[in-house]
Amino acid sequence: MFPRVPDQHKEGKPLVPNGLGVVYVLFTTVYLFLLYFLGIVKPVNGVSVPLTLAVCVLFGGFMGLLDDWMDLKWRYKAFMPLIAALPLVYLAQEYGLRTAIMLPFVGTIEFSSAYFFVIIPLIVMIVTNAVNQLGGYNGLETICPAIILIGLLGASELLSQPYFTLMIGPLVFWLVLAVFNFRGKIFVGNSGSFAIGMTIASFAIITDLKAGLFVSILPYVFNSSLILLTIFFFGEKAIDPFDGKKFLTSKQIRSLVTLVCYKRRLTERQLVTIISLIVAVFTVLAVLVEVF
């Protein structure tokens, strides 16, 4: 049912089904529609959280499919998520969400109306693209986002926000995909990475966990910054550190991946485990920032 692509970081490059992120998009959409039709999550001022989140996830999956089919240039991918920010802007206004953001070591910054028309679109654009950029290795583009989503969901429950029902279904389904992805049995593709990036950004805005999102996403921002600086100063992309046999090792620092395996010999699973632990540390800090 799904096209097979070679696993570039395995000896012999076995063919693996790609694009399983579409299944996440379909499952999440149906799940959120059911929450709406069954009245489990009530609308406020005529605006439904499940339907808003479903629209965002659908657009993320659509973006990923376009990228898989047409190999979109980054100048298009960078700004396309802005379209998905529109329903979130409307929801934030109708729900009266806070327009201030508390940043660690900086303090609280009040954005007023600029929060709706500038900050929310920026959050959606940056998070969606940053999540998509940190991928390419089995488990990396599924485990790390799952860690952040678990942290945000946990923080929302600790703050007595009733969003467990909203995300538990999609999260459990994503974790199932993560297990198969880590074992090298499937790839979620761009449809999966864009959809889960959109899920994280949308959920953080809906639950008003902006500070937690900022802290937990820092490894992603660091990775994207390194990649962009490499392109800007050196005019080249980050080099794949795979040696063609078993190990990943790099002589240059061009991304978070190449930083972790800089002058080291790591297997793919070791690399994914280390980066996942880095994300987990920042996610724990994010929860502490939100709760305390």
KEDREN-776885 format. One line per 2 residues: number of its first residue (from 1); their letters; for each residue x, y, z of N, C-alpha, C. Coordinates in steps of 0.2 Angstrom, whole numbers, plus 5000, padded with zeros to 4 digits. Atoms other than C-alpha are relative to their C-alpha. Example, Ala and Ser with C-alpha at 12.3 -4.5 7.8 and 13.67 -1.06 7.14 Angstrom:
<atoms>
1	AS	5004 4994 5000 5062 4978 5039 5004 5006 5000 | 4996 4994 4999 5068 4995 5036 4996 5005 5003
</atoms>
This chain:
<atoms>
1	MF	5004 4994 5000 5000 5000 5000 5004 5006 5000 | 4996 4994 4999 5014 5012 5004 5007 4999 4995
3	PR	4994 5000 5004 5029 5016 4992 5006 4998 5005 | 4994 5002 4996 5046 5008 4998 5006 5004 4998
5	VP	4994 4996 5002 5062 5018 4999 5005 4996 5004 | 4995 5003 4997 5079 5012 5004 5002 5003 5007
7	DQ	4998 4997 4993 5085 5014 5022 5007 5001 4999 | 4993 4998 5001 5101 5024 5019 5005 4998 5005
9	HK	4995 5001 4994 5109 5020 5036 5000 4993 5002 | 4999 5007 4998 5108 5001 5035 5004 4997 4994
11	EG	4996 5003 5005 5120 4990 5026 4996 4996 4995 | 5004 5003 5005 5113 4984 5010 4994 5004 4998
13	KP	5005 4995 5002 5100 4998 5010 4993 4996 4999 | 5006 5004 5001 5084 4987 5013 4994 5005 4999
15	LV	5005 4996 5001 5068 4994 5007 4995 5000 5005 | 5004 4999 4994 5056 5001 5020 4994 5004 4998
17	PN	5006 4996 5002 5038 5007 5018 5000 5007 5003 | 4999 4993 4999 5037 5026 5018 4993 5003 5000
19	GL	5006 4996 5000 5023 5039 5022 4995 4997 5005 | 5005 5002 4995 5015 5030 5037 4997 5006 5004
21	GV	5003 4995 4996 5012 5047 5044 4993 5002 4998 | 5006 4999 5003 4997 5048 5033 4995 4996 5005
23	VY	5005 5003 4995 4989 5035 5045 4999 5003 5006 | 5001 4996 4994 4992 5046 5060 4995 5006 4998
25	VL	5004 4995 5002 4984 5060 5051 4992 4998 5000 | 5007 5002 5000 4968 5050 5047 4998 4998 5007
27	FT	5003 5002 4994 4967 5042 5064 4999 5006 5005 | 5001 4994 4996 4969 5059 5073 4994 5004 4998
29	TV	5006 4996 5002 4956 5067 5062 4994 4997 5002 | 5006 5003 4998 4943 5054 5065 4999 5000 5007
31	YL	5001 4999 4993 4947 5054 5083 4998 5006 5003 | 5002 4994 4998 4945 5072 5085 4993 5002 4998
33	FL	5007 5000 5002 4929 5072 5075 4995 4997 5004 | 5004 5004 4996 4922 5059 5086 4999 5004 5007
35	LY	5001 4996 4994 4926 5070 5101 4995 5006 5000 | 5004 4995 5002 4917 5084 5093 4992 4998 5000
37	FL	5007 5002 5001 4901 5074 5088 4997 4997 5006 | 5002 5003 4994 4900 5065 5104 4999 5005 5006
39	GI	5000 4995 4995 4901 5081 5114 5004 4999 5006 | 4996 5002 4994 4915 5075 5125 5004 5007 5001
41	VK	4996 4994 4999 4925 5092 5122 4995 5005 4998 | 5005 4995 5002 4912 5106 5122 5003 5006 4997
43	PV	4998 4994 5003 4914 5121 5111 4999 5006 5004 | 5000 4994 4996 4917 5139 5118 4999 5005 4995
45	NG	5002 4994 5005 4908 5154 5109 5000 4997 4993 | 5000 5003 5006 4905 5142 5095 5006 4997 4997
47	VS	4994 5002 5002 4923 5137 5093 5002 4994 5003 | 4998 5006 4997 4928 5119 5095 5007 4999 4999
49	VP	4993 5002 5000 4945 5114 5100 5002 4994 4996 | 4998 5006 5005 4945 5096 5092 4999 5002 4993
51	LT	5001 4999 5008 4939 5103 5075 5006 5005 4998 | 4995 4996 5002 4952 5117 5076 5007 4996 4999
53	LA	4994 5005 5000 4966 5104 5080 5000 4996 4994 | 5000 5005 5005 4960 5092 5067 5001 5004 4993
55	VC	4998 4996 5006 4961 5106 5053 5007 5001 5000 | 4993 4999 5000 4979 5110 5058 5004 4994 4999
57	VL	4997 5006 5002 4984 5092 5058 4999 4998 4993 | 5001 5002 5007 4976 5089 5041 5004 5004 4996
59	FG	4996 4996 5004 4985 5104 5034 5007 4998 5001 | 4994 5003 5000 5001 5097 5041 5002 4994 4996
61	GF	4999 5006 5004 4999 5081 5033 4999 5001 4993 | 5000 4998 5007 4994 5089 5017 5006 5003 4997
63	MG	4993 4997 5002 5010 5099 5017 5005 4995 4999 | 4995 5005 5000 5020 5084 5020 4999 4996 4993
65	LL	5001 5003 5007 5012 5075 5005 5002 5004 4994 | 4998 4996 5005 5015 5089 4994 5008 5000 4999
67	DD	4993 5000 5000 5033 5089 4999 5003 4993 4998 | 4998 5007 5003 5034 5070 4996 4999 4999 4992
69	WM	5002 5000 5007 5026 5072 4979 5004 5005 4996 | 4997 4995 5004 5034 5088 4973 5007 5002 5002
71	DL	4993 4998 4998 5050 5090 4983 5000 5008 5001 | 5001 4992 4999 5045 5108 4989 5007 5003 5002
73	KW	4994 4996 4997 5059 5121 4991 4999 5002 5006 | 5001 4998 4993 5062 5127 5008 4997 5007 5001
75	RY	5003 4994 5000 5057 5144 5004 4992 5000 5000 | 5007 5001 5000 5039 5137 5001 4998 4997 5007
77	KA	5002 5004 4994 5039 5125 5016 5001 5004 5006 | 4999 4996 4994 5045 5138 5028 4994 5004 5001
79	FM	5006 4996 4999 5029 5149 5025 4994 4997 4999 | 5006 5003 5001 5016 5137 5021 4996 4998 5007
81	PL	5003 5001 4994 5012 5133 5039 4996 5006 5003 | 5004 4994 4998 5006 5151 5041 4993 4999 4999
83	IA	5007 5000 5002 4990 5146 5033 4996 4996 5006 | 5003 5004 4995 4986 5133 5047 5000 5004 5006
85	AL	5000 4996 4994 4989 5147 5060 4993 5004 5000 | 5006 4996 5000 4973 5156 5055 4994 4997 5004
87	PL	5005 5002 4995 4961 5144 5064 5002 5001 5007 | 4997 4999 4994 4972 5145 5079 5000 5007 5003
89	VY	5001 4993 4998 4972 5164 5079 4993 5001 5002 | 5007 4999 4998 4953 5164 5079 4998 4996 5007
91	LA	5001 5003 4994 4952 5151 5093 5003 5004 5006 | 4997 4996 4994 4964 5161 5104 4997 5006 5001
93	QE	5004 4994 4998 4954 5176 5102 4993 4999 5003 | 5007 5002 4997 4937 5168 5106 5001 4997 5007
95	YG	4999 5003 4993 4944 5158 5121 5004 5005 5005 | 4997 4995 4996 4953 5174 5127 5006 4998 5003
97	LR	4994 5002 4997 4970 5166 5129 5005 5006 5001 | 4995 4995 4998 4984 5176 5137 5004 5002 4994
99	TA	4995 4997 5006 4994 5187 5125 5007 5001 5003 | 4993 4999 4997 5009 5187 5137 5003 4994 5000
101	IM	4996 5006 4999 5023 5175 5137 5005 5001 5005 | 4995 5000 4995 5034 5171 5152 5006 4996 4997
103	LP	4994 5003 5003 5052 5167 5146 5005 4999 5006 | 4995 5001 4995 5065 5160 5158 5006 5005 5000
105	FV	4995 4995 4999 5078 5173 5164 4999 5006 4996 | 5002 4994 5003 5069 5186 5154 4994 5003 5003
107	GT	5006 4997 4997 5052 5188 5162 4994 5000 4996 | 5006 5000 5004 5035 5191 5156 5000 5005 4995
109	IE	5000 4996 5005 5033 5199 5139 4993 5001 4998 | 5007 4999 5003 5016 5207 5134 5000 5002 4993
111	FS	5000 4999 5007 5012 5206 5116 4994 5003 4997 | 5007 4997 5002 4994 5212 5116 4998 4997 4993
113	SA	5003 5003 5006 4986 5210 5099 5005 4997 4995 | 4994 5003 5004 5003 5206 5091 5000 4993 5001
115	YF	4999 5007 4999 5002 5189 5099 4996 4996 4995 | 5005 5004 5005 4987 5184 5088 5003 5000 4993
117	FV	4998 5000 5007 4994 5190 5072 5007 5000 4998 | 4992 5000 5001 5013 5189 5074 5002 4994 5003
119	II	4997 5005 4996 5017 5177 5088 4998 4993 4998 | 5003 5006 5002 5005 5163 5084 5002 4997 4993
121	PL	4997 5002 5006 5010 5162 5066 5007 4998 5000 | 4993 5002 5000 5028 5162 5070 5001 4994 5004
123	IV	4999 5006 4996 5026 5148 5083 4998 4994 4995 | 5002 5006 5005 5017 5137 5070 5005 4999 4995
125	MI	4995 5000 5005 5030 5141 5057 5006 4997 5002 | 4994 5003 4998 5045 5138 5067 5000 4993 5003
127	VT	5000 5007 4997 5040 5123 5077 4999 4995 4994 | 5001 5005 5005 5033 5114 5061 5006 4998 4996
129	NA	4994 5001 5004 5048 5117 5051 5006 4997 5004 | 4995 5003 4996 5060 5113 5065 5000 4993 5001
131	VN	5002 5008 4999 5052 5096 5069 5002 4997 4993 | 4999 5003 5007 5053 5092 5050 5008 4999 4999
133	QL	4993 4999 5002 5072 5097 5049 5004 4994 5004 | 4997 5005 4996 5077 5085 5063 4998 4993 4999
135	GG	5003 5007 5002 5074 5068 5055 5006 4997 4996 | 4995 5003 5005 5082 5056 5043 5003 4993 5003
137	YN	4998 5006 4997 5086 5042 5056 4995 4997 5004 | 5005 5004 4997 5076 5028 5063 4998 5002 5007
139	GL	5002 4999 4993 5066 5034 5078 5001 5008 5001 | 4998 4993 4998 5073 5052 5078 4994 5005 4999
141	ET	5006 4996 5002 5057 5060 5069 4994 4998 5004 | 5006 5003 4996 5045 5050 5080 5001 5000 5008
143	IC	4999 5000 4993 5052 5048 5097 5001 5007 5003 | 4999 4993 4997 5058 5066 5100 4994 5004 5001
145	PA	5007 4996 4999 5041 5074 5096 4996 4997 5005 | 5004 5003 4995 5033 5061 5106 5001 5002 5007
147	II	4998 4998 4994 5043 5066 5121 4998 5007 5002 | 5002 4993 4999 5039 5084 5119 4992 5000 5001
149	LI	5007 5000 4999 5020 5080 5117 4998 4997 5007 | 5002 5003 4993 5020 5069 5133 5001 5006 5005
151	GL	4999 4994 4995 5028 5084 5142 4995 5005 5000 | 5005 4995 5001 5016 5096 5136 4993 4998 5003
153	LG	5006 5002 4997 5001 5085 5140 5000 4999 5008 | 4999 5001 4993 5008 5081 5157 5000 5007 5004
155	AS	5001 4993 4997 5010 5100 5161 4993 5002 5000 | 5006 4997 5001 4993 5104 5155 4995 4996 5006
157	EL	5004 5004 4995 4986 5090 5167 5002 5003 5007 | 4998 4998 4993 4996 5096 5182 4998 5007 5001
159	LS	5003 4993 4999 4989 5114 5179 4993 4999 4999 | 5007 5001 5000 4972 5106 5179 4996 5003 4994
161	QP	5003 4999 5006 4968 5109 5161 4997 4993 4997 | 5003 5007 5002 4956 5095 5154 5002 4999 4993
163	YF	4998 5001 5007 4966 5091 5138 5002 4993 5000 | 4998 5007 5001 4970 5073 5142 4996 4996 4995
165	TL	5005 5004 5005 4955 5066 5132 5002 5003 4993 | 4999 4997 5007 4960 5078 5117 5006 4996 4997
167	MI	4994 5002 5003 4977 5071 5115 5002 4993 5001 | 4997 5007 4999 4979 5053 5122 4999 4996 4995
169	GP	5001 5005 5006 4972 5044 5107 5006 5001 4995 | 4994 4999 5005 4984 5053 5094 5007 4998 5003
171	LV	4994 5002 4997 4998 5051 5106 5002 4993 5001 | 4999 5007 5000 4996 5033 5109 5001 4997 4993
173	FW	5000 5002 5007 4994 5030 5090 5007 5002 4998 | 4994 4998 5002 5010 5040 5087 5006 4996 5003
175	LV	4995 5004 4997 5020 5030 5100 5000 4993 4997 | 5000 5007 5003 5015 5014 5091 5004 5001 4993
177	LA	4996 4999 5006 5022 5021 5075 5007 5001 5002 | 4993 4999 4998 5038 5027 5084 5003 4993 5002
179	VF	4997 5006 4999 5041 5009 5090 5002 4997 4993 | 4999 5003 5007 5040 5002 5072 5006 5004 4996
181	NF	4995 4996 5003 5050 5017 5066 5007 4999 5003 | 4994 5001 4996 5064 5015 5079 5003 4993 4998
183	RG	4998 5006 5002 5065 4997 5074 5002 4999 4992 | 4998 5000 5007 5068 5002 5056 4995 4996 4995
185	KI	5005 5003 5004 5051 4994 5050 4996 5004 4995 | 5004 4995 5003 5043 5010 5044 5003 5007 5000
187	FV	4998 4993 5000 5046 5028 5039 4993 5004 5000 | 5006 4996 5000 5033 5041 5043 5000 5005 4995
189	GN	5000 4995 5005 5039 5053 5030 4998 5007 5002 | 5002 4993 4999 5036 5071 5028 4993 5001 5002
191	SG	5007 4999 4998 5017 5069 5030 5000 4999 5008 | 5000 5001 4992 5021 5062 5048 5003 5006 5004
193	SF	4996 4995 4996 5034 5075 5053 4997 5007 5000 | 5004 4993 5000 5024 5090 5047 4994 5000 5004
195	AI	5006 5001 4996 5008 5083 5055 5002 5000 5007 | 4999 5000 4993 5016 5080 5072 5003 5006 5002
197	GM	4998 4994 4999 5025 5096 5071 4995 5005 5001 | 5006 4996 5000 5009 5105 5068 4996 4998 5006
199	TI	5004 5002 4994 5001 5095 5082 5003 5003 5006 | 4997 4997 4994 5014 5101 5095 4999 5007 5000
201	AS	5001 4993 5000 5013 5119 5090 4992 5002 5002 | 5007 4998 4999 4994 5119 5090 4998 4998 5007
203	FA	5002 5002 4993 4992 5109 5106 5003 5005 5005 | 4997 4995 4995 5004 5122 5115 4996 5006 5000
205	II	5004 4993 5000 4994 5137 5109 4993 4999 5003 | 5007 5001 4998 4977 5129 5113 5001 4999 5008
207	TD	5000 5001 4993 4983 5124 5131 5004 5006 5003 | 4997 4994 4997 4992 5141 5133 5007 4998 5003
209	LK	4994 5002 4997 5009 5132 5137 5006 5003 4995 | 4995 4997 5004 5020 5144 5127 5007 5000 5002
211	AG	4994 5000 4997 5034 5145 5139 5003 4993 5000 | 4998 5007 5000 5035 5126 5140 5002 4998 4993
213	LF	4998 5002 5007 5035 5124 5121 5007 5003 4999 | 4994 4997 5002 5049 5137 5120 5006 4996 5003
215	VS	4995 5004 4997 5060 5127 5132 5001 4993 4997 | 5000 5007 5003 5056 5110 5125 5003 5000 4993
217	IL	4998 5000 5007 5059 5115 5107 5007 5002 4999 | 4994 4997 5001 5076 5122 5110 5005 4996 4996
219	PY	4996 5004 5004 5086 5107 5104 4998 5000 4992 | 5002 5000 5007 5076 5108 5087 5002 5007 4997
221	VF	4998 4993 5002 5079 5127 5086 5008 5000 4999 | 4992 5000 5001 5098 5124 5089 5002 4996 4994
223	NS	4998 5004 5006 5098 5111 5075 4999 5004 4994 | 5002 4996 5006 5089 5122 5063 5005 5006 4999
225	SL	4996 4994 5000 5100 5137 5067 5007 4997 4997 | 4993 5003 5002 5116 5126 5064 4999 4999 4992
227	IL	5001 5002 5007 5109 5120 5047 4999 5007 4996 | 5001 4993 5004 5104 5138 5041 5006 5004 5000
229	LT	4993 4997 5000 5121 5145 5047 5005 4997 4995 | 4995 5003 5005 5130 5132 5037 4998 5001 4993
231	IF	5002 4998 5007 5120 5136 5021 5002 5007 4999 | 4999 4993 5001 5122 5154 5024 5008 5002 4999
233	FF	4993 4999 5000 5141 5154 5028 5004 4996 4995 | 4996 5005 5004 5147 5139 5018 4997 4998 4994
235	GE	5003 5002 5006 5134 5137 5005 4999 4993 4999 | 5001 5007 5001 5132 5119 5008 4995 4997 5006
237	KA	5004 5003 4995 5120 5107 5017 5004 4995 5005 | 4996 5004 4995 5125 5096 5032 5001 4993 4997
239	ID	4998 5007 5003 5134 5080 5026 4998 4994 5004 | 5002 5006 4997 5127 5063 5030 5006 4997 5003
241	PF	4994 5003 4997 5139 5056 5043 5001 4992 5000 | 5000 5007 5000 5135 5038 5039 5006 4997 4996
243	DG	4994 5002 5004 5151 5028 5034 4999 4995 4995 | 5002 5005 5005 5141 5016 5023 5000 4993 5002
245	KK	5000 5007 4997 5143 5001 5035 4996 4999 5006 | 5004 5001 4994 5137 5003 5052 5000 5006 5005
247	FL	4999 4994 4995 5143 5019 5061 4999 5007 4997 | 5000 4993 5002 5140 5037 5060 5005 5004 5003
249	TS	4995 4996 4997 5154 5049 5062 5001 5006 4996 | 5000 4994 5004 5157 5067 5057 5007 5004 5002
251	KQ	4995 4996 4999 5172 5078 5055 4999 5008 5000 | 5002 4993 5000 5162 5094 5054 4993 5000 5005
253	IR	5006 4998 4996 5148 5102 5065 4996 5004 4995 | 5005 4997 5005 5134 5106 5053 4993 5000 5002
255	SL	5006 5001 4998 5119 5101 5063 5000 4996 5007 | 5000 5003 4993 5114 5093 5080 5002 4993 4999
257	VT	4997 5007 5001 5117 5076 5072 5007 4999 5000 | 4993 5000 5001 5134 5080 5066 5004 5002 5007
259	LV	4997 4998 4994 5138 5088 5083 5000 4994 5005 | 5000 5006 4995 5133 5072 5093 5005 4995 4998
261	CY	4996 5005 5002 5143 5061 5082 5007 5003 4998 | 4993 4997 5002 5158 5073 5080 5006 4997 5003
263	KR	4994 5004 4998 5174 5063 5081 4998 4994 5004 | 5002 5006 4996 5164 5049 5088 4997 4995 4994
265	RL	5003 5005 5004 5158 5032 5080 4994 4997 5004 | 5006 5002 4996 5140 5029 5085 4996 4996 4995
267	TE	5005 5003 5004 5127 5017 5078 4994 5005 5000 | 5006 4996 5001 5111 5024 5072 4995 5000 5006
269	RQ	5004 5000 4994 5102 5019 5088 5003 5003 5005 | 4996 4996 4995 5115 5026 5099 4999 5008 4999
271	LV	5001 4993 5002 5113 5043 5090 4993 5002 5002 | 5007 4998 4999 5094 5043 5091 4999 5000 5008
273	TI	5001 5000 4992 5095 5038 5110 5003 5006 5003 | 4997 4994 4997 5107 5052 5114 4996 5006 4999
275	IS	5004 4994 5001 5097 5065 5105 4993 5000 5003 | 5006 5000 4996 5081 5059 5113 5001 5002 5007
277	LI	4998 4999 4993 5089 5060 5130 5001 5008 5000 | 4999 4993 5000 5094 5078 5126 4993 5004 5000
279	VA	5006 4997 5000 5076 5082 5121 4996 4999 5006 | 5004 5002 4994 5069 5073 5136 5002 5005 5006
281	VF	4998 4996 4994 5080 5084 5148 4997 5007 4999 | 5003 4994 5001 5074 5100 5140 4992 5000 5001
283	TV	5007 5000 4998 5056 5094 5141 4998 5000 5007 | 5001 5000 4993 5058 5090 5159 5000 5008 5003
285	LA	4999 4993 4998 5064 5108 5161 4994 5004 4998 | 5006 4997 5003 5049 5114 5151 4994 4999 5005
287	VL	5005 5001 4995 5037 5106 5163 5001 5003 5006 | 4998 4996 4994 5046 5113 5178 4998 5007 4999
289	VE	5001 4993 5001 5045 5130 5170 4992 5002 5001 | 5007 4999 5000 5026 5129 5167 4997 4999 5007
291	VF	5003 5002 4994 5022 5121 5184 5002 5004 5006 | 4997 4996 4995 5033 5131 5195 5001 5008 4998
</atoms>
